[in-house]
Amino acid sequence: MKEKIVYWITGSQTLYGDDVLQHVAKHSEEMVRYITDRMPVTVKYLTTCKNSDEAEAAVKQINNDDDCIGVITWCHTFSPAKMWIRGLRKLQKPLCHFATQYNKELPYSSIDMDFMNENQSAHGDREFAYILARLRLPHKVVVGHYTDERALRVLYDWCIAAAGYAFSEKVKVCRFSDNMRDVAVTEGDKVEAHIKFGWQVDYYPIAELVDYIGRTTDGQIDELMKEYAKKYDMCTDNIGAVREQAKYEIAIERFLKENGGYIGFVDHFGTLNGLRQLPGLAVQDLQAKSYGFGPEGDWKISALGAVMCYMAGQKCTGLMEDYTYDLTRGTVLGAHMLEVSPQFAKDKPRIEVHPLSIGGKEDPARLVFEGIASPEAIAVSMVDMGNGMRLIIQQIELVPYPKKMPNLPVGSLMWKYKSGFDDGVAAWLYAGGAHHTVVSSVVTLGQMLDIASMWNIETVVLNEKTDLRELNGQLALNDNIQSK
């Protein structure tokens, strides 16, 4: 992510002379040097814009730089906002308005009008912010001195989101099956998703994957088995079933790479013609490598999982499903038939082989583990409401398991809702949240709100502040706005 660039543009004008402009450039360079060392991306000072032509030229450079994922703007002095209009109307990258200034404290004993004119960010930022509001341009506002940890943390989160947004623009999902019959929530408008998020979703008959599986060699399988032995505990004598999964993983990854660079994929237990098992261990290990996955043809969760896993740096992020409740403790046991990512494992996952009562195939190998605990995590769902996509973010706490579950043959997580159990469940249901989610203990609520703003989609946040009556009113208002 450090290879990605966020350009810094300073706003000013020529009214106060060349000496002031030299100070403006010097201050900007010093501030950017301090900031870039504390960001997940590279921040570069681009220029100081003083008129319309310079603003437009800067935006064109930003738009045409493939490594650039966004722009930070700051007005050192007063920067007349009409000079920004032509450039901002052309901007195609996320924008963060950093309301900061070079000096932290006023030089009370020496302050004069020369200082006031040179250091009037409070004045300049308000002029610039007006034109952003007038243009209805989605953007982030960060407030604070450029050395303040809190402001830098907010800016850090925005940079993560901007990187995720750029990554999202190139996400490609391969569908080896359609959606599960009669299931509604996994459906969605693929054209709208391509327009809104950049997600390209393509279908390939599973017969084409079967051909790749047939061309997988024993030598390739042997190499992957060595990797399994390093990462996981082999807890089965059915090595043939494990090798079958290794064969699937090799074939799936080769197919995704050789047919267009797909970073996400879906399958479905009802369409396994030519496969001896439902892919389990294969899918889990691919998720560990940051591939997005959606079961039962759920392409939205595959794409969202790939984006969030990238934002998380391939840590503690992946597919999850609200499976069943412990009503005595107000907790949720999350799992899936096979495909939970080992990124969630508290201890070294075990490779086991167990029967699967759905799909009508051989007993599949899978990773079995107990999930991590974390006081801060989110469960995120993307649903198509017909008049637009809705992103639902629920703040949760991943909790230790109160008792062992020796007969549960899958990877799993357990969590509590920040809003409390009853309101947490009710709020999710009122919002139309899906049963498939992406859970992460690394990606933050702030980062998801930032990328949702960049996507410009409806966003619903559920946490300890959620009031069910207010939530229903907001959902109704959102529907009315989007239907117009």
N, C-alpha and C positions, 0 to 999 in steps of 0.2 A: 504493500500500500504506500510505502514511502516513495515509490517511483511516481506516484500520482502528484499532480501539481495543482495547487490553488493559488491563483494570482491575486496580488494585493494592488489595488488601485487607490490612490489618494486623490481627493478632490480639492481643488484650490482655484485661483484666478490670478490675474496679473496686476490687480489693483494696488498691491502693497510693495511691488518692486521685485527685482531679481534677488536681492539679498534674502528676502523672506522665502522666496521659492527655493533657494539653495538650502535654507534651514528645513523647509518642508521635506525635501528629498532626503536630506541627511537623517532627519528624525524618522522618516518612513523606513529607511534601510536599517536603522538601528532597531526599531521596533520589530521588523520582520525577522531579523537575525535572532532576536530573543524568542519570538513566537515559534518559528519553524522547528527549533530544537525540542519543542514541547508538544508537537502535533504528530499524528500518525501518518500525515502526508507531508510533502514539501511545499512550504509557503514561499513564494517569490514575489518581491516587489517588481511590479511591471512599469508603472509610470505615474506621474502626477498629471491629471487631466485639468486643463484650464479653459477649454472651449469645446464646442460641439464636434468639430472635426477630430480632435484628439480623443474624445470619449467614444466616438464611433469607430475610430481606428483601433482603440484598445479592445473593444468588444469583438471586432472582427478577428483580431489575433487570438482572443480567448476561444471563440467559437471554432476556429480552424486548427487549434492545437489538440490533437487526439489524447495527449497525456493530461490535459487540463480537465479537472472535474468540477471546478467552481471558481468563484471570485469573491474576495472580501473587499468591501469598499469602506472608506473612512474619509471624512472631510476635515482636514487639518484647519483650514481657514473657511471663510464663507465661500461656498461654491454654488453659483446661481443654477437652479435646478433645471431650467429650460434647456441648458446646454447638454443635459444628460438624455433628453427624450429620444433623440434619433438613435443613439447607441443602445439604450435600454430596451427599446422596442425590438431590436434585433437579437438581444441576448438569449442564448440557448442553453446556458449552464446555470446551475443553482447559484443564488446570490445570498451572501451574508453581509448585513450592515453592522459593522463593529462600531458602536457608539463609545469611543474611547478618546483619550487625548495623550499627548506626549508627557506632559507634566502631571504628577499625581497630586501634589499640594501646591497651592498658590504661593508665589514669592511675596508674602505680604509686605515686607519692608521695602521692596524695590518695584513692585508692580506699577506699570504706567500704561498709557494707551498703545504704545508700540507693542508691549507684551500682549495686551488685550486683542489687538488686531491680528497678530501672528497666531495666537493660540485661542481661537474661537470655535472649537469643535462643537460646543453646545449649540452655537448659532448655525454652523454649517450643516450639522447632522439633521437639524430640524427642516431645513430647506430641502435637503436631499430626500429625507423620509417622506415629505409631502408628495414628491413626484412618484415615489414608489407606490404610495397609497393611491394616488390619482390614476396611475397606470394599471392598478389592480395586479401588480406584479408579485407573485408569491416570493417571500423572502424571509430570512431569519434575522432577528435583531438580537445582538449580544451587547450587554452594557457592563462597563467596568474598566478599570485601568488595565493596560495590556500586560501587566505583571501579576495581576490578581489571580489567584488559583481558581476561584469560583468562575470568573469570566473565561479563563483558559479551559476549564472543564467543559463549559457549555460550547465553546468554540471547537474543542476536541470532538465532542459528540456530533456537532454539525459536520465536521470533516469526515467522520465515519459514515454518516448518512449520505453525504455527497459522493463518497467512494461507492457506497452501495447503490446509489442512484445510477451512477455511470456503469457499474457492473450490470445492473438490471436491464439497461438499454440493450445489452448484447446477450441476454439469457435465451437459450434455446432448449426447449423441452421435447423429448422424444416420447411419443405414446406408442407402446406396444399393445395397447388395448383401448377400448372405449370405456366410458363410465359404466359403473355397475348398474344393471337394469333397475329401473324404477326409483333410483336414488336421485334426489333433487339437488342437494347442497353441493355436490361435487361438479355439477354442471356450471356453465358460464360462457360468456361471449368471448371467444378467442380473438376475434378481430378487435374488440374493444380493449382487451388486455394487451394486444400488440401495439395499439395506438397509445394507450395510457402508460404502460410500463416498459414497453420494448420487448415483451415476451413473445418469442416465436414458438408456436406449438405445432408440431408436425406429427403425422401418423405414419407408422410403418407396420406392415403385417408381421406378426410374431414369427412367421415362417422365415423371414429374412434373418431374424436373430438366431433361429434354430440352425440356419446354414452356418453362421459364425461359430455356434457351439460345436457343430460337427467338425469344424476345421481347427479346433483347439487341440494342441499336442500334449502328450504326457509330460514332456520336458517343461512346458509352460506351467502346467498344473503343479509339478514338483516344486518349481520356484515359488509359486504362491503359497503352497503348503508350508514351506520354510518360513515365510512371512507370518502365516497364521501361528506357527509354533512359537515365534518370538513374542507376538502380541497377545495371544490367548492361551488358556489352559485347555488341552485336549481331554475332554471328559466323556469320550465315547469310544467303543470298539468298532463302530460302524464307519470305518475310514472311507469306504466307498461313497457313502452319502456326503461326507465332507468334501471329497474330491469332485463330486458332482457339482456342489455349490461353487467350488473354485473354478470349475469349467465355466459356469454361468458368469461369474464375476469377470473373468478374462474376456469372454465373448461380449458381454454388455459394454465393458469399458472400451474395447476395440471398436465396437459398432458406433458408440457415441462419438469417439474421436475421428473415425474415418468417414463418417457420414455428415460432417458439418460442424463438429465441435459442440455437441450437446453437453450441457452441464447439469441437466435434470432429466428424469425419465419416470414413466409410470408403467405399472403392469396391473393385472387383475387375475385373481384366483380362478375366475370363470373362463379365461381364455389362455390356456396353457398347452395348446396343441403342439406336440413334439417335445415337450419338456417332461422329465420324470418327476420333478419336484417343483413346488412353488419356490421361487428364489427367496431365500431367507438370509443366511449368512452372507451370501453374495451382495445383497442389497445393503445389509448392515455395514459391511466393510467398505463399500463404495460411499456410503454416507460419511464414514470416518474420514474419507479422502475429500470430503466437501461436495460430493454430488447431491443434488436435491432429489427427493423421491416422494411420489404420491401413490398410495395404494388405491385400488379400485378405480384406477383411471383419473385420480384427482390431480390434474395438471396444475391447478392454482397453488396447491400446497407444495408441489415439487419445485415450482419456480420461486415461490416465497421462501422455501427452505434453502435453496441455493443462494439467494440474495442475503438472507440473514446469517447463513453460515460463513459467507465471505466477510460480512461486517463483524462477525465474532472472531475472526481469525482461526476458524475451524475448531472452536472450543465450545463444548457444552451446549450445542444447538442442533435441533433436528426434529423430525416428524414425531408427533405424539397424538394420542387419542384419549379423550375422556371415556374410560371404559366402565368403571363401577365405583360406587361410593362406600365409605364407611360412615354411616349415619350416626354412630355413637361418638365419633371423634370429629365429624365434620370435615373429612378428608376425601380426596379423589385419588383413585388408583388409575394411573395412566399407563397404557401399554398398546400393543397391537398384536396381530396374529404371530408375526415373526420379526418385523422390520425396524425395531427401535434402534437408534444409532448408539454405538458403543461410546460415543463422546459423553454420554450420560453416566457411564459406569463408575460406581464408587470404588470398586476393586477390579482386579483383572478379570475380564469376562471369560466365561467357560463355553467351549464349543460342545453342544449336546445335540442329540438326535431324538426327536419325539414324534409321535403320530400327530397328524393335522386332520381334524375331522371335516374339513371343508376343502373342496377342490378335487377330491378323488384321485390324488397322486401318492407317490411314495413318501415315507416319513422324511421330512426335510431337516437338514442340519441348520442350527441357529445359534446365536450368541445369547446366553442367559446371564443376567446380572441384576443386582440391586442398584437403584439409581442414587445419585448424589443428593445431598441436602444443601440448600442455599437460601439464605433469608430473603434474597432479592432475585426474582425471576419474572418472566412474562410468558403468557400463552397468547399467540396471535393467530387470528383467523381472517381469511379473505373470502368474502361472499359476494355474489352477483345479485343485486337487489332489483334487477330489471331496468331501473333508471340510472344505474351506475354501480360501481364497486364500493363496498363498505369494508373498511379495515377495523377489526375489533381487537383491542389490546386489553387483556386482563392481567393485572398485577397479582402475582402469586408468591407463595413461599414453599420451596421444596423442603419437605420434612423427612426425618428418619422414619423408617418403618417401625411400627410399634411391636410387631411380632415377625418372626421368620415365615416365609411362604415357600417351603421346600418343594411343593408340587406345582408351582407356577413356572412353566417352561419357556418363559420369554424375558426379555429385558423390560424394565418398568421404572416408573417414577411415582412418587406420592407427593401431593401438595395440598395446601390450604389456600383459600381465596383471601386476599387482603380485605375484601369487603365483608367477610363472614360468609358462612356456608350458604344460608338461605338466600340472602341478597345476591351473593355471587352467582349462584345457579340461576336465579330468576332473571338477573340482569343479562346474563349470557343468552338465555332463551328469548327474552324480549328483543334483544338486538339481532336475533337470527344467527347466532354464532354456530359454526359447523362443528362436527365431532372430530374432524381432523384439524390439528393445529400445528404450528411450529412453536416449540418451547425453547427458551434460551435463558441461561443464567448469566450471560455475558452481554448480549445486546440489551440496551437500556430503553426504558420508556421514552426518554428524551430523544434518543436516536431514531426510534420508530416514528415519533411525532414529526421529527424533521424530515424523514424520507417521505412520510405521508403528505406533508406540505409540498414537497417537490413534485410528488405525483399529482397533487391537487385533487385528492379524493376525500370522501366522507370518512371520518375517523371517530370511533367510539372508544372511550377509555373507561374501564371498570376497575375501581379500587375502593379504599375505605371512605372516599368522599362521595361515592355513588349513592344517589337517592332515586329510588325506583320511579317515583312520580315525576321527578324532574327528567329522568332518563326517557321515559315514555313521551313526555312533551318535546324533548329535543329530537327524538327519532321521528315524531310526527312533523316537526318543523323542517327537519332535513328532507323528508319525503316531499313536502310541499315545495321546497326550494328547488330540488332536483327535477321535479316534474314540470317546472315552468320552462 
